[in-house]
Amino acid sequence: MSEEFEKNESNDRNNDSDLFSKAVRAGKRTYFFDVKSTRGNDYYLTITESKKRFGQDGKFFYEKHKIFLYKEDFEKFLDGLNEAVDNIRENAPPITSVSENETSSGGEKDVNFEDLGN
């Protein structure tokens, strides 16, 4: 990931209530796990999915989706998450090899300028 990505994400997420942060890069997505505290010193977790997108003007932006998870919900959330992941592991068709230029999102292709020729 580029230095500019890190700076933009860091500035966007920088908050005095952040107690812990972990970034996980997964393909074209980055997931951020941030432990924060309320004014009453109660802890909660935010999970943010961030994807780099390009607008119609050609400039990039980050599309973000965020979940706020409060400590009283951790156990139920983990139970549901584990059940869903177990179901996928047991029932999903095996992953087949994807060509180098294809992404896992609907068969869209990444275009390399070298592929276009002169």
Phi and psi in degrees as a GROMACS rama.xvg file:
@    title "Ramachandran Plot"
@    xaxis  label "Phi"
@    yaxis  label "Psi"
@TYPE xy
-78.5288  159.977  SER-2
-63.8736  -35.9049  GLU-3
-63.0695  -39.2321  GLU-4
-58.8086  -48.937  PHE-5
-59.4048  -43.538  GLU-6
-65.6423  -46.6238  LYS-7
-62.7854  -45.209  ASN-8
-65.3893  -42.1446  GLU-9
-63.413  -45.7791  SER-10
-64.1541  -39.5239  ASN-11
-67.1774  -34.4058  ASP-12
-99.6325  -8.57444  ARG-13
-63.0016  126.844  ASN-14
-155.504  138.15  ASN-15
-64.3711  -21.6717  ASP-16
-85.2853  -0.112662  SER-17
-71.0624  123.151  ASP-18
-104.053  -25.0374  LEU-19
-157.646  141.439  PHE-20
-140.506  139.72  SER-21
-139.102  123.311  LYS-22
-101.882  133.499  ALA-23
-124.48  114.644  VAL-24
-88.7073  130.467  ARG-25
-139.835  94.9264  ALA-26
64.4322  -126.213  GLY-27
-87.9913  2.14171  LYS-28
-111.829  154.36  ARG-29
-127.248  133.443  THR-30
-108.743  134.444  TYR-31
-115.062  128.519  PHE-32
-111.401  111.892  PHE-33
-121.997  122.955  ASP-34
-90.8392  128.024  VAL-35
-129.125  169.431  LYS-36
-129.702  149.874  SER-37
-83.6372  175.292  THR-38
-60.0202  -29.2819  ARG-39
-85.848  11.9521  GLY-40
63.929  33.7843  ASN-41
-98.3438  133.669  ASP-42
-89.5203  148.274  TYR-43
-150.382  167.993  TYR-44
-118.619  136.09  LEU-45
-112.635  135.479  THR-46
-116.187  120.394  ILE-47
-119.788  128.995  THR-48
-99.8179  130.01  GLU-49
-127.081  130.356  SER-50
-129.967  135.628  LYS-51
-78.6931  128.018  LYS-52
-127.353  161.13  ARG-53
-116.607  130.479  PHE-54
-79.5687  175.022  GLY-55
-64.7674  -23.0091  GLN-56
-83.3476  -0.833643  ASP-57
89.0642  -7.57171  GLY-58
-84.9784  147.414  LYS-59
-92.605  156.262  PHE-60
-146.683  167.644  PHE-61
-107.259  121.52  TYR-62
-87.2638  128.954  GLU-63
-127.902  144.333  LYS-64
-130.922  132.985  HIS-65
-129.765  141.244  LYS-66
-119.561  134.056  ILE-67
-103.628  125.142  PHE-68
-123.366  119.366  LEU-69
-95.1064  149.019  TYR-70
-58.9827  -29.3033  LYS-71
-69.5185  -13.6393  GLU-72
-103.726  -4.30207  ASP-73
-53.4024  -50.4792  PHE-74
-62.4541  -47.6623  GLU-75
-64.7687  -38.9523  LYS-76
-62.731  -48.0473  PHE-77
-63.2445  -39.2711  LEU-78
-59.6953  -47.1055  ASP-79
-65.4778  -42.3434  GLY-80
-63.0695  -47.6172  LEU-81
-62.3514  -40.0704  ASN-82
-63.7202  -42.791  GLU-83
-65.9162  -44.0113  ALA-84
-64.666  -42.6076  VAL-85
-60.2055  -41.8057  ASP-86
-61.4912  -42.5962  ASN-87
-63.8365  -45.329  ILE-88
-61.773  -35.6752  ARG-89
-81.4485  -33.0716  GLU-90
-114.59  -17.1606  ASN-91
-72.2564  145.421  ALA-92
-63.8134  152.591  PRO-93
-62.7746  149.255  PRO-94
-75.7731  127.182  ILE-95
-97.6146  158.666  THR-96
-65.5926  136.499  SER-97
-107.972  139.055  VAL-98
-60.2352  158.798  SER-99
-56.6321  -35.7262  GLU-100
-93.8197  -1.96448  ASN-101
-94.2954  149.474  GLU-102
-104.18  169.453  THR-103
-83.5734  0.910267  SER-104
-101.268  85.427  SER-105
73.1471  18.3694  GLY-106
77.2508  10.1691  GLY-107
-61.6941  151.294  GLU-108
-112.816  144.219  LYS-109
-88.7518  133.722  ASP-110
-102.055  124.898  VAL-111
-96.7503  138.738  ASN-112
-61.3479  -29.0938  PHE-113
-63.6229  -29.5637  GLU-114
-71.6652  -19.2723  ASP-115
-82.234  -18.0486  LEU-116
77.2398  -172.929  GLY-117
